[in-house]
Amino acid sequence: MNDLVSVSVAQLDALARQALVKTGVTAQAADATCQALMAAERAGIASHGFVRLPFYLDQLTSGKLNPAARPAITQRGAVLNVDADAGLAFPAVQAGLQRGLALAEESGVVAVAIGRSHHFGMAGYYVEQAARRGMLCLAFSNGPAAMAPWGGQTPLFGTNPIAFASPRMDDEPLVIDLSLSEVARGKIMIASQQQQAIPLGWALDRHGEPTADPDAALAGSMAPTGGAKGAALALMVELLTAGLTGSNYGFQASSFFTAEGEPPLIAQLVLLFNPAFFPPGYLQHSEQLFSAMLAQPGVRLPGERRREVARQNSNTLLMPGALVEQLRIRAG
């Protein structure tokens, strides 16, 4: 297992930005990427944090990711279509989200579809931004095949995260962020890197049998959360993302973790709802539900634990020493 070292948030951010800009991406793209990765790292979701950056850097260098990508947005009614240009997802999703938030002020309900995209990090990062602007928000993404359809053995669907956020009256937003696999594939990737066993129930080997070996899991398939129901939701996400944008389905997408081959060209969908366009009183009415939940001992609202971790990680982070050293070298 990698030894952990303490690194300041500012230092880690600077190293990551320098390493990204060296590959030829714009400062704006580097900024969007670093902000998203830092949000995941501070929230304790290391599988969606800077452990991903070396893979992005390798793909930007090889050309699998387009370092010169310029996201393009077209509008039709209350639908925004964003072409990520086979580049980093972060600047494309962020550009679409900001344009969508402005459009929702006048249209009420907005769909932002991001095609020809890549891994977009922690889905909750985007929906929370929308909730802080007073919107309810749903976000979906597909990804390279990691889950078999229910009853099958060959992976066809990505782990296909779903996130939702709601503003609150006088409190932090409610944020729900979940993968449709039993765990995020990134957690198994980290277990493989650290040569640690994984719990049974997380994944299946290539024969469809439960496994504790992370390498066998990566060669096999992820277990869907909720069994057949999770697999059905993963299918739904494939259609809402890749289906609507003409992007690659999970079984057509290349790996997020190798520098070789064609770009994954997967997709995201963000839905925005402005409560001002609905019957009045949403914030007050939703607090009745939250209050009833919190009146029960032991109940917490989704997102609270991550927010507490992020506050604790506001200045310094414990990171794998080998990763920090690698970023230092690549920042040059």
N, C-alpha and C positions, 0 to 999 in steps of 0.2 A: 504493500500500500504506500502511496506517495506521502512523504512527510509534508505537513502543513506549515505554511509560513504566514506571518501577519503582513499584510500589504495595505496601504492606505487606498481609499476609494479614488482619490485624485491621481495617485500614481498608476493604479491599474487602468483607469480611464485614459490617461496620457499614453501609456504603452500601447493600448489597443488602438487608439486613434492613429498613432504613428505607424503601426504595422499595417493598418488598413490603407492609409493614404499612400504608402509605399507600393501597393499593388496597382495604383492608378485610379482608385475610386475618388469621387468628389468629397470635399470636406463635409458637405451636407449628408451624403450617404454614410460616411463614417460616423457622423454625429447621431443619425437615426439608429444605426446599428449598435453603437456603444450605449446609448440610452436604454435600448430594449434589453441588451445583455446585462447591463448593470441592474436594471429593475429586477430581473430574475435572480441575479446573484445575491442582491441584498435581501430578497424575499426568502432566501434559502432554497431556491429551486435551481441547484447547481447544474442539473441536467440540461437546462435551457440557458445557462449563463456562458461564461467565457471559455468553458471547456469546448464549446462549439467553434470558437474563433479560429483555431488552427485549421479546421476543415474548410471554413470559408476562405481563409487565406490561400490554402493550397488550390482551391477551385478557382479563385480569382487569378492566381498565377498561371494555372494550366489553361484557362479560358473556358472551363466548364461553367463558371459564373462570369458574366460579362462585366468587366470592371468599368466599361464606358457606358453602362446602362443609363438611360434617361427615361424614367417612367412617364407615360403619356396617358392623359385622362380625357375621355369623351363622355358627354352627357346626353341622355335621352330621357326626358321627363325627370322623374325623381330617381333614376338609375344612373350611377357613375360606373363606367367601365375603365379599369386601370390596367394598362399593359406594363408589366414589370420589366419588360425588355430582357428577359433571361438573366437579370441581375439579382443583387441582394433584395430580399423581400422587404426589409425594414423601411427603406425610403419610399417604396411604392405604397405600402400599406399606410404609412404615416401621411403621405400626400393625399391619398384617397380619403382617409379618415377626416383630416382637417377640412377638405372640401365638402365632405359629406355632412359634417357638423354645421357648416354654414348653410348648406342647402336645407337641412332639417329645420332650421329656424323659419323657413318660408313654406316648406312642403309637408312637414309633419312626419312623414315616414320616408326613409331613404334607404336604398340598397347600394352598397359599394362592392363591386365584384373585381377582384384582382386576379388577373390571369398571367400565365407564363412566368410564374413566381417560384419561390424557394421557401425554405423553412423560415417562419416568421417569429420564432421564439415563444415566449410565454403569452398565450392568448389573452389572459386576464389583464395584461398591460394595456391593451388597446381599449377594451370595454370600460376599464376604470377611468381612462381619460375622458371617454364620452359621458360617463356618469357624473364626473366633476363639472361637466358643462351642462348638466341638467337633463341629459338624455338617458333613456333606457337603451341598452345595446346588447346585441347578440353577435358573436363572431364564430366562424367555422373555418377549418382548414383541412384539406386532405394532405396526403404525404405518400412517400414510396411504400409499396406493399409490405405490410407487416402482420396483417390479420387475415386468416382464411374466412370465407363465408361460413355461416353456421352449418355444421355437418361435413365441411370440406377440410382439406389438409394443406392446400396450396394458398399462400397469402395473395390476396387480391386488393384488400383495402389498406389504407394507412391507419395509423392510430387515431387520426381524425379528431382533434380536440374541439370541444365546444366551450365557449365562455359566455357569461351573461353578467351584466352589472346594472344596478339601479341606484339613482340618487336617493339620498335620505334628507329629512328635514334639517336636522341640526347635528349630523354625524357623518362619519366617513361612508363612502358608498358600500353597498352590498356587492360582493364580487364572487361569482361562482366560476371556477375554471377546472375543467376535468378532461381527461383523455378517455376515449372510448375503449382503449385497451385497459387491462387490469392495472397496469402502471405505464408510465411514459417509456418509450423505447430508449430514451436517453439514460434512464436509470440502469438499464441492462448494459448499455454501452459502458457506463462508468464502472459497473461491476466487472465487466470483462477486462477493462484497463487495469483495474486493481486486483484482478485474479481472485475475486470473491464469489462465493456461491450466492445464488438468488433463491428466494422462497419458492417452494412449490406452489403452483397456482398462477404465477406470473406469466408463464410462457410454455409453449409446447415445442418439442424437437421436430425434426423434419418428418418423423413418422407419426406425428400427432399425439405423442405421449408427453405428459408433464415432465419438466426437467428442472434441475437446480443448477445446471451448467450454463453460464451466460453465453458462452460461445455456441453451444448447441441451440440455445434460444434464438440467438441472432441468425443462425442458419435455418431456424424453423419458423415459428409464428407466435405472435403475441396472443395471449388469452383475452377475449373480449370481456369487458366488465358487464356483468349481468347476463352472461351467456348469449342466448339467441337474441335477446332484446338489444344488447350492445352491438351485436353484429348487424342488426337491422338499422340501428342509428348510424353506424359507420357507412352503410350503403346510402342512407339519406344524405350524409355529408358529402360523399363522393358526387352525388348528383347536384347538390346545391353549389358546389365549388367547381370542380372540373367539368361537370355536365353543363352548367350554365355558361361557362367561359370558353368552352372548347379546349381546355387544357388537358394535361395528362391525368388519367385515372391512376390510382395507386399502382396497379399492375403494369402500367406503361412507364412509370417514372423511374429514373435512375436514382442511385443512392445519394443521400445527403452526406455520406461519410467517405467518399472516394473522390479523387481528383480526376479520374479518367471517365471517358464517356460523354454522352450528350447531357445537357442540363436537365434537371428534373421536370421543370415546367409544370409545377402543380399550381394550386389555386386557393384563394381565400374568399370568403363572403362576410361582409359586415352589414348588419341591419341596425338602423337607428330609428328610435321612436321618440318623438317630442311630446311629452305628456300634456303640453299646452293645447294640443289639437284634439284631445280627448275630453270627456266630461271632467269638470273641475274637481280638485281635491285629491289627486293621486298621492301626493306626498303624505298628507294627513292620513289617508285611508291605508296606505301601505304600512305606516307606523303602527296601526292597530294589530296587524299580523305580526310584525317584528316584536311588539311588546308581549303578545300572547306567547310567542316562542321563548323569549328571554325570561318569562315568568317561571319557566320550568328549570329547576336546578340542573346545572351541567350543560345547558344549551348555549352554544355560541353561534353567531351568524357567520356564514361562509366569508372567508377573506380576512377575518380578524387575526387569526394566528400568523398568517403571512405578513400582515401589516406590523404586528408586534416584532417579528424577526427583523423586518426592514428597519424599524426604528433602532434596534440594537446594533444593526450593521451600518449605521449612518456614516461612520468615519473610517472604520477599518474592517477588513475581511480576512478570514482564514482561507487560504488558497493552496492547492497543491504546489509545492515548491518547483517541481519540474515544469508545470504549466507557466508559472511566473517567469522562470528562466527562459523558457522558449519564447515568450512574448518579448522579453528584453532583447533577445537575439534578433527576432524578426522586426522589432522596432528600429533596430540598428543605431 
